[in-house]
Amino acid sequence: MLILKVSSYEDSDTIAKGCVISQQYPQGTIVQKYSAVNVVVSNGSDLVNVSELSLDGMTGEAAKALLEQNKLIAQEKPEYHDTVPKGAVIRVEPQQAREGENVTLYVSAGPAASLKAVPPIDGLYEEDAVGVLAAAGLEPGDVTEEYNDTLEVGYVIRQGIAADTLVEEETQIPY
């Protein structure tokens, strides 16, 4: 008769939880009766099967909270998508991760078609600039008035978002 003594527990991807990973003496070693034999017992795998969390379609915030509950570090990356609603998870990488590891949530930024190029409005009369912005699906933003010795009063000196920058429809463009 032997006394089984658990000396420690370790995570294992191959040995099921509660099973012996290793023992103090090799198999077949003869020991004295009533000797204590130290063993290391498996905690099971510390891998989180991210795919089983069903994150696709959740809001980015809800998915991030669920990953954090599973002791994973969530990183959101926006990605344009034509069919997944803005703010919803499109996909997740990797499919398995260990506690404390990073998991990337690809969150829909909506369809790319909703992006508009900012038109150049520098040097335009303000009324004309507002019309150009409206035609582009954008809105005038905050207006800052200042003196300029080359343009008359009422003309746009500079714009707050550079021409040809892609922005969401209805973005306010300061000038």
Secondary structure, 3 states (H helix, E strand, C coil): CCEEEEEEEEECCCCCCCCEEEECCCCCCCCCCCCEEEEEEEEECCEEEHHHHCCCCCEHHHHHHHHHHCCCEEEEEEECCCCCCCCEEEEEECCEEECCCEEEEEEECCCHHHEEECCCCCCCEHHHHHHHHHHCCCEECCCCCCCCCCCCCCECCCCCCCCCCEEECCCEECC
